[in-house]
Amino acid sequence: MHIHEWAAVVAATVLALVLVFQLLLVAGAPFGHAAWGGQHQVLPTHLRWASAAAVAIIGLMAWVVLARAGLVPPGGEHVAIRTATWVFVGFFAVNTVANVVSTSSVERYVMTPATLLMVACLVTLALSPAGVAEVAS
């Protein structure tokens, strides 16, 4: 397995964990102290909707990182996949800064390293010669 494939698998795994966490928030689990600034134990309705939207976006992100590594169609050289990978690098870089300054200790001490890991994986993917393991058509 090439380094960009490992980076994609690690990133997709982190995204899957965050996706499950967001689904739990949508369902009303009392983990709000670890999300959206940590102001609520159970998220209010508007933040549950935000978490629901995050689930869809996180699922798309997971597919993009796996596609960039050539592990799922359409493959890593598709212009939309290459562009989205760089957009996600920027998103997670900004998200890392937001986690650092968050009032939630979980966001600061758990999510900051997770988003830094995502940035490293995504930069690896973005700079890689993706498609080495292109999915057979």
N, C-alpha and C positions, 0 to 999 in steps of 0.2 A: 504494500500500500504506500502511495506517495504522500508527502507531507501535506499537500493541499487536500487530499482525501481525508487524512486524519483531522485536519483543521475543520473540514466540513462536518465530520461525524461528531466532533467535540461541540461545535457550535450548534448543530441540530439537537444534540442531547440537552445542552443548556436551555435552548429554546423550548424543547418539549417539557422540561421541568417548570419553566416559567409559565408555559401554556396551562399546565395542570393547576398551578397556583392561581392563575387568573380565573380558571373555571371554578375553583373553590370559592374565590371571592364573589363571583357572580351568584353562586348558590347560597351565599350568606354566611359562609364560614367566618369565624371571628379572628381573621388574620389581617384586618385592615390596618393594624399598627405597623405592618410591614410593607404597606403599599400606599401610593398616591399621597405621599407626604406624612403618613402615619398619624393622621388626625382622628381617625375613627377606628373603633374595634371591629364593628360590622359596617361595611360600606353602605352609605345612603344610595338610594335608587340611581341618581345621576352617575355616581362612580361605578355602580354595578354595570350600567350601560357602557361606560368607558372601558371597563374590564372585558365586557363582551366584545367590543370592537377590537380590543387588544388581542383577544384570542384569534380573531380572523387575521390580523396583521402578523402575529407571531407565526401562525401556520404558513402564511405566504413567505415569511422570512426563512423558515426552515426549508421549504421547497427550493427557494432561490439558492441557499448555500449548498444544498445537495446537488442542484443542477449545475452550479458553477464548477463543482468538482467533477462533473460528468457522471454522477451517480444516479441521476434521474433525468428524464427528458426535460427540455430540449437539448441539454448539453451546455457546457460552460462558455462557449464562444458566441452564443446568441447575444446581440447587442443589449437587449433589455436585461439580461441576466448580469452581464458585466457592469452595466450602469447601476442596477439595483444593488449590487454588491458594494459599490462605492458609496451609494446613498446610505446603506446600512452601516458602513464604517462611520460616517458622519453622525448618524443617529445615535449609535452606541457611544461615540466619543462625548457627545453632548449629554447623553443619559448618565455617563460616568460622572461628569461634573455635577449634575443634579443630585446624584446619589451622595456624593461627597458632602454637599451642603445641606442635605436633608435633615429634618428634625427627627426622623426615624433612625434609631440605632441599627435596626435590621437593614435598612437601605444603605446606611453608611458602611457597615462592617461585613455584610454578606453580599449585597447587590453590587457594591463598588468593585470588589474583586471579580465578580461574575461578569460585569460589563467590560472590565479591562480584558478579561480572557476573551470575550466576544470580539473586542476590537483587534486583539492579536490574531485571532483565528480569521477574522474577516479581511484584515490586511494581507495575511498570508494567502488567502483565496484570491483576493483582488489582484495581487501581484504575480500569481502563479500562471504557468502555462496550462490553464484549465483544459479539460477535455482529454487528458491522457487516457483516462478510463471511460471514454465516451460510451454512453448507453447505446446498445445496438438498436437500430431503427426497425 
